Amino acid sequence: MGQSGLGWRMMRRAKVNLRRFISRIYGLLGIRFTTQPAIIAYRAYGRPDRVFLNGRVLQTRSIFRSNDKDTAWQNFVKTLRRFNSHEVNDAELEVRIGNNVFEVTSDLEGYFHLEAVLPKKLQGLKTSWTEAQITLKSPSYSTGELNCPIDLLLPRNAGFGVISDIDDTILKTDVTSLLKLRMLYLTFMKNANSRKAFSEVSAFYQALGRGPKEKSTNPFFYVSNSPWNLYDLLEDFLIINDLPKGPILLRDFGIPYQASPVGYRGHKYEHAARILRTYPHLPFVFIGDSGENDADIYLELSRAFPGQVRAIYIRDVRHIKRSQRVAQLIREVADVDIRLIRNYREAALHAADIGLLNKLCFDRLRNK
């Protein structure tokens, strides 16, 4: 197995020890779990002839969605539950999409994936969202057959698409805080109701979704470095803050058990590239922040997919060195419309100038 195999075993052992430690805390708190399995389905996307979806199978459904009355302690306990998932590996599932049926198997971390051509194209759809159905076939449980619907985005009436980061782009996270302490506090002690969105981001995103004539249904995709364990929190956050519905594409917080493919360029890049390949005739707007490497990733994508990137907006997190680095990147680029923005009103004014949205629509939405 070599050094990589030894490293994997060591990391796997560390994860098991962490899970045991968290389980002891649960025992002290008197928390008990049900044996009812669960299919965790994430929003999917595709075209009438192609689809990409993923999800997870867990042995216990220990995640309880937050509410606005939860205390900091309740938020902490629920976050621990999110990270102490008990996955079901080698589970056999059936995915039904229209008249198409596929079989998938969960991996070591309980995740399942499907990226496939649909032999029987989806027809007669009147909106941008439809449903697929997932059924757990094996292992079997005394509770009976387990089914789960999954939302599937099939863009219609779109002038362009939007790919957005989440942390410090729409959700106040403070990734750049000292030792990420502020970020950890917000993650563990707050919930979807108490986390804060940036001013006017909802109005900007909704106006982009409607387009310059307010007649479009432009699709949104959220690509983040947050782990899948926080999916339900982020899904609720989008709903609570009136942000456009869209697939939320996160990363596996678990232990890698196989080498990355040759040429792999990172989670954010690979997800965004798959989206661009799925919709080759649709231009895209990218939105991120200067706290991480969003500008680098988006510029690399603009070179890999020439002509498909309409504009790039990078929110300034007000960190001097990071902002200066992004500003220097922008000065070196001549063929991509990339902007370092202080707020979303500034972004909206520019977007109106280049025909991405209607400024009156943005003003109307921000004053609601």
C-alpha positions as CSV (number, residue, x, y, z in Angstrom):
1,M,0.0,0.0,0.0
2,G,3.0,2.3,0.5
3,Q,3.3,5.6,2.3
4,S,-0.1,6.9,1.0
5,G,-1.8,3.8,2.4
6,L,0.0,4.2,5.7
7,G,-1.1,7.8,5.8
8,W,-4.7,6.9,5.1
9,R,-4.7,4.3,7.9
10,M,-3.3,6.9,10.4
11,M,-5.9,9.5,9.4
12,R,-8.7,6.9,9.5
13,R,-7.6,5.9,13.0
14,A,-7.6,9.6,14.0
15,K,-11.2,10.0,12.7
16,V,-12.3,6.9,14.6
17,N,-10.7,8.2,17.8
18,L,-12.4,11.6,17.3
19,R,-15.8,9.9,16.8
20,R,-15.3,7.9,20.0
21,F,-14.4,11.1,21.9
22,I,-17.6,12.8,20.6
23,S,-19.6,9.8,21.5
24,R,-18.4,9.9,25.1
25,I,-19.5,13.5,25.3
26,Y,-22.9,12.5,24.0
27,G,-23.1,9.8,26.7
28,L,-22.3,12.4,29.4
29,L,-25.1,14.6,27.9
30,G,-27.5,11.7,27.9
31,I,-27.9,11.9,24.1
32,R,-29.2,8.7,22.4
33,F,-29.6,7.8,18.7
34,T,-32.1,5.9,16.7
35,T,-31.1,3.1,14.4
36,Q,-33.4,4.4,11.6
37,P,-31.2,4.9,8.5
38,A,-31.4,8.0,6.4
39,I,-30.7,9.1,2.8
40,I,-29.3,12.6,2.8
41,A,-30.0,14.0,-0.7
42,Y,-28.4,17.1,-1.9
43,R,-29.8,19.4,-4.6
44,A,-28.8,18.1,-8.1
45,Y,-28.5,19.7,-11.5
46,G,-28.3,18.8,-15.2
47,R,-30.0,19.0,-18.6
48,P,-32.8,17.0,-20.1
49,D,-30.2,14.6,-21.4
50,R,-27.6,14.6,-18.5
51,V,-27.6,14.8,-14.7
52,F,-25.2,15.1,-11.8
53,L,-26.3,14.3,-8.3
54,N,-24.9,13.1,-5.0
55,G,-25.9,12.3,-1.5
56,R,-25.1,10.3,1.6
57,V,-26.4,7.3,3.5
58,L,-26.2,7.5,7.3
59,Q,-26.8,4.8,9.9
60,T,-28.5,7.3,12.3
61,R,-30.5,10.4,11.6
62,S,-28.9,12.4,14.5
63,I,-29.1,15.8,12.7
64,F,-31.8,18.1,13.9
65,R,-32.4,21.3,12.0
66,S,-32.0,24.5,14.0
67,N,-34.7,27.0,15.0
68,D,-34.6,30.6,16.0
69,K,-35.0,29.8,19.7
70,D,-32.0,27.5,20.0
71,T,-29.4,28.6,22.6
72,A,-25.7,28.6,22.0
73,W,-25.4,25.3,23.8
74,Q,-28.1,23.7,21.7
75,N,-26.3,25.0,18.5
76,F,-23.0,23.5,19.8
77,V,-24.6,20.1,20.4
78,K,-26.3,20.0,17.0
79,T,-23.1,21.0,15.3
80,L,-21.3,18.1,17.0
81,R,-24.0,15.8,15.7
82,R,-23.5,17.0,12.2
83,F,-19.8,16.0,12.4
84,N,-20.4,12.7,14.2
85,S,-22.2,11.0,11.3
86,H,-22.4,7.3,11.2
87,E,-22.2,6.4,7.5
88,V,-23.3,3.3,5.7
89,N,-20.8,2.2,3.1
90,D,-21.5,-0.2,0.2
91,A,-25.2,0.7,0.4
92,E,-27.0,-0.1,-2.9
93,L,-29.4,2.5,-4.1
94,E,-31.7,3.0,-7.1
95,V,-32.0,6.5,-8.6
96,R,-35.1,7.1,-10.8
97,I,-35.0,10.2,-13.0
98,G,-38.1,10.4,-15.2
99,N,-38.1,7.1,-17.1
100,N,-34.4,6.5,-16.4
101,V,-33.2,4.1,-13.6
102,F,-29.7,3.9,-12.3
103,E,-27.9,1.9,-9.6
104,V,-25.3,3.5,-7.4
105,T,-23.3,2.3,-4.3
106,S,-22.2,4.4,-1.4
107,D,-18.4,4.7,-0.7
108,L,-16.4,4.3,2.5
109,E,-17.8,7.6,3.9
110,G,-21.4,6.8,2.9
111,Y,-21.4,9.2,-0.1
112,F,-23.0,8.2,-3.5
113,H,-22.5,10.0,-6.8
114,L,-24.2,9.8,-10.2
115,E,-23.0,11.6,-13.3
116,A,-24.8,10.1,-16.3
117,V,-26.3,10.6,-19.7
118,L,-30.1,10.1,-19.6
119,P,-31.0,7.6,-22.4
120,K,-34.7,8.8,-22.1
121,K,-34.6,12.6,-22.2
122,L,-36.7,14.5,-19.7
123,Q,-39.6,16.2,-21.5
124,G,-42.6,18.4,-20.8
125,L,-41.0,20.3,-17.9
126,K,-42.6,23.7,-17.2
127,T,-40.3,24.9,-14.5
128,S,-36.5,24.9,-13.8
129,W,-37.0,22.4,-10.9
130,T,-38.2,18.8,-10.9
131,E,-37.7,15.8,-8.7
132,A,-35.8,12.5,-8.9
133,Q,-36.4,9.6,-6.5
134,I,-33.8,7.7,-4.5
135,T,-34.5,4.3,-3.0
136,L,-32.3,2.3,-0.6
137,K,-32.3,-1.3,-1.8
138,S,-29.6,-2.8,0.4
139,P,-29.0,-3.2,3.3
140,S,-32.6,-3.8,4.2
141,Y,-34.2,-2.7,7.4
142,S,-37.2,-3.8,9.4
143,T,-38.7,-0.3,9.0
144,G,-39.3,-1.1,5.3
145,E,-38.2,0.4,2.0
146,L,-36.5,3.8,2.4
147,N,-37.3,6.4,-0.2
148,C,-36.1,10.0,-0.6
149,P,-36.9,12.7,-3.2
150,I,-34.1,14.9,-4.5
151,D,-34.5,18.3,-6.1
152,L,-33.1,18.5,-9.6
153,L,-32.3,21.8,-11.4
154,L,-32.8,21.9,-15.2
155,P,-32.3,25.5,-16.2
156,R,-35.0,27.1,-18.4
157,N,-35.3,30.6,-19.8
158,A,-31.8,31.5,-18.7
159,G,-29.6,34.3,-20.1
160,F,-26.7,33.4,-17.9
161,G,-25.8,31.4,-14.8
162,V,-24.3,32.4,-11.4
163,I,-21.6,30.5,-9.5
164,S,-21.2,31.8,-6.0
165,D,-19.0,31.1,-3.0
166,I,-20.7,31.1,0.4
167,D,-18.3,31.8,3.3
168,D,-17.5,35.5,3.5
169,T,-19.2,36.0,0.1
170,I,-22.9,35.8,1.3
171,L,-22.4,34.4,4.8
172,K,-20.4,36.3,7.4
173,T,-17.8,33.8,8.5
174,D,-14.5,35.6,9.3
175,V,-12.3,33.0,7.7
176,T,-9.4,35.5,7.9
177,S,-9.7,35.9,11.7
178,L,-6.8,35.1,14.0
179,L,-6.3,31.3,14.0
180,K,-9.9,31.2,12.5
181,L,-11.2,31.5,16.0
182,R,-14.1,33.8,15.0
183,M,-15.0,31.4,12.2
184,L,-15.1,28.4,14.7
185,Y,-17.2,30.4,17.1
186,L,-19.8,31.2,14.4
187,T,-19.8,27.6,13.1
188,F,-20.3,25.9,16.4
189,M,-22.3,28.4,18.5
190,K,-24.6,30.0,15.8
191,N,-27.2,28.5,13.5
192,A,-29.0,29.3,10.2
193,N,-31.3,31.8,12.0
194,S,-28.6,33.7,13.9
195,R,-25.9,33.7,11.2
196,K,-25.7,37.0,9.2
197,A,-25.8,37.6,5.5
198,F,-24.1,40.7,4.0
199,S,-26.1,43.8,3.4
200,E,-28.0,43.8,0.0
201,V,-26.7,40.5,-1.1
202,S,-30.2,39.1,-1.4
203,A,-31.4,42.0,-3.6
204,F,-28.3,41.7,-5.8
205,Y,-28.7,37.9,-6.3
206,Q,-32.4,38.1,-6.9
207,A,-31.9,40.9,-9.4
208,L,-29.3,38.8,-11.2
209,G,-31.7,35.8,-11.2
210,R,-34.3,37.9,-13.0
211,G,-31.9,39.4,-15.5
212,P,-32.0,42.9,-17.2
213,K,-35.7,42.6,-18.4
214,E,-36.9,40.7,-15.3
215,K,-38.1,37.9,-17.5
216,S,-35.3,35.4,-17.0
217,T,-34.9,32.5,-14.5
218,N,-31.1,32.5,-14.3
219,P,-29.8,29.5,-12.3
220,F,-27.6,29.7,-9.2
221,F,-24.9,27.3,-8.0
222,Y,-23.2,27.6,-4.6
223,V,-19.7,26.2,-4.5
224,S,-17.9,26.3,-1.1
225,N,-15.1,24.8,0.9
226,S,-17.5,24.1,3.8
227,P,-18.0,20.4,4.6
228,W,-21.1,18.4,3.6
229,N,-21.8,18.1,7.3
230,L,-23.1,21.7,7.3
231,Y,-25.4,21.2,4.3
232,D,-28.7,21.5,6.2
233,L,-27.5,24.7,7.9
234,L,-26.5,26.3,4.6
235,E,-29.7,25.2,2.9
236,D,-31.7,26.8,5.7
237,F,-29.6,29.9,5.6
238,L,-30.3,30.5,1.9
239,I,-34.0,30.1,2.5
240,I,-34.1,32.4,5.6
241,N,-32.2,35.2,3.8
242,D,-34.2,35.0,0.5
243,L,-31.3,33.9,-1.6
244,P,-32.0,32.1,-4.9
245,K,-32.5,28.4,-4.7
246,G,-29.7,26.4,-6.2
247,P,-27.4,23.3,-5.8
248,I,-25.0,23.6,-2.9
249,L,-21.7,21.9,-3.7
250,L,-19.5,21.3,-0.7
251,R,-16.5,19.1,0.1
252,D,-15.9,15.9,2.0
253,F,-14.7,16.5,5.5
254,G,-13.9,12.9,5.9
255,I,-10.7,10.9,5.3
256,P,-9.6,10.5,1.7
257,Y,-9.3,6.9,0.7
258,Q,-8.0,7.2,-2.8
259,A,-5.5,9.4,-4.6
260,S,-6.8,12.5,-6.5
261,P,-7.1,12.0,-10.2
262,V,-4.2,13.3,-12.4
263,G,-4.8,17.0,-13.1
264,Y,-7.1,17.5,-10.2
265,R,-7.2,21.3,-9.4
266,G,-9.2,21.4,-6.2
267,H,-12.7,21.1,-5.1
268,K,-14.0,24.5,-6.1
269,Y,-12.4,24.4,-9.5
270,E,-13.6,20.9,-10.4
271,H,-17.2,21.6,-9.4
272,A,-17.3,24.9,-11.3
273,A,-15.7,23.3,-14.4
274,R,-18.3,20.5,-14.4
275,I,-21.0,23.2,-14.3
276,L,-19.5,25.0,-17.2
277,R,-19.1,21.8,-19.2
278,T,-22.7,20.9,-18.5
279,Y,-24.0,24.2,-19.9
280,P,-21.4,25.1,-22.7
281,H,-23.7,27.6,-24.4
282,L,-24.5,29.5,-21.1
283,P,-22.3,32.4,-20.0
284,F,-21.6,32.7,-16.2
285,V,-21.1,35.3,-13.5
286,F,-18.7,34.3,-10.7
287,I,-18.9,35.8,-7.2
288,G,-16.4,35.2,-4.4
289,D,-14.3,37.0,-1.9
290,S,-10.7,38.1,-1.3
291,G,-10.4,36.0,1.9
292,E,-9.4,32.8,0.0
293,N,-8.3,32.0,-3.5
294,D,-11.6,32.7,-5.3
295,A,-10.0,35.2,-7.7
296,D,-7.3,32.8,-8.8
297,I,-9.7,29.9,-9.3
298,Y,-12.2,32.1,-11.3
299,L,-9.4,33.5,-13.5
300,E,-8.1,30.0,-14.2
301,L,-11.6,28.9,-15.2
302,S,-12.0,31.9,-17.5
303,R,-8.8,30.8,-19.3
304,A,-10.0,27.2,-19.5
305,F,-13.4,28.2,-20.8
306,P,-12.8,31.3,-23.0
307,G,-15.9,33.4,-23.7
308,Q,-18.0,31.6,-21.1
309,V,-17.2,33.9,-18.1
310,R,-19.2,37.1,-18.3
311,A,-18.0,38.9,-15.1
312,I,-16.3,38.2,-11.8
313,Y,-17.1,39.9,-8.6
314,I,-14.7,39.6,-5.6
315,R,-16.0,41.0,-2.3
316,D,-13.2,42.8,-0.4
317,V,-12.9,41.3,3.1
318,R,-10.9,44.3,4.2
319,H,-7.7,42.4,4.9
320,I,-4.9,44.6,3.5
321,K,-2.5,42.0,2.2
322,R,-5.2,39.8,0.7
323,S,-6.9,42.8,-0.9
324,Q,-3.6,44.0,-2.3
325,R,-2.9,40.6,-3.8
326,V,-6.3,40.4,-5.5
327,A,-5.9,44.0,-6.8
328,Q,-2.6,43.1,-8.3
329,L,-4.2,40.0,-10.0
330,I,-6.8,42.3,-11.5
331,R,-4.2,44.7,-12.8
332,E,-2.5,41.9,-14.7
333,V,-5.7,40.8,-16.4
334,A,-7.0,42.6,-19.5
335,D,-9.5,40.1,-21.1
336,V,-11.8,39.4,-18.1
337,D,-14.2,41.8,-16.5
338,I,-13.2,41.2,-12.8
339,R,-14.0,43.6,-10.0
340,L,-12.9,43.9,-6.4
341,I,-16.1,45.3,-4.7
342,R,-16.6,46.9,-1.3
343,N,-20.4,46.1,-1.2
344,Y,-23.2,44.6,-3.3
345,R,-24.6,48.0,-4.3
346,E,-21.4,48.7,-6.1
347,A,-21.6,45.3,-7.8
348,A,-25.2,45.9,-8.8
349,L,-24.3,49.2,-10.4
350,H,-21.6,47.6,-12.5
351,A,-23.9,44.6,-13.3
352,A,-26.6,47.0,-14.5
353,D,-24.1,48.9,-16.7
354,I,-23.1,45.6,-18.5
355,G,-26.7,44.4,-18.9
356,L,-26.8,41.7,-16.2
357,L,-29.6,43.2,-14.2
358,N,-32.1,46.0,-14.0
359,K,-31.0,48.7,-11.5
360,L,-34.6,49.6,-10.7
361,C,-35.3,46.0,-9.8
362,F,-32.3,45.9,-7.5
363,D,-33.4,49.1,-5.8
364,R,-37.0,47.8,-5.4
365,L,-35.7,44.5,-3.9
366,R,-33.3,46.2,-1.4
367,N,-36.0,48.5,-0.1
368,K,-38.5,45.6,0.6
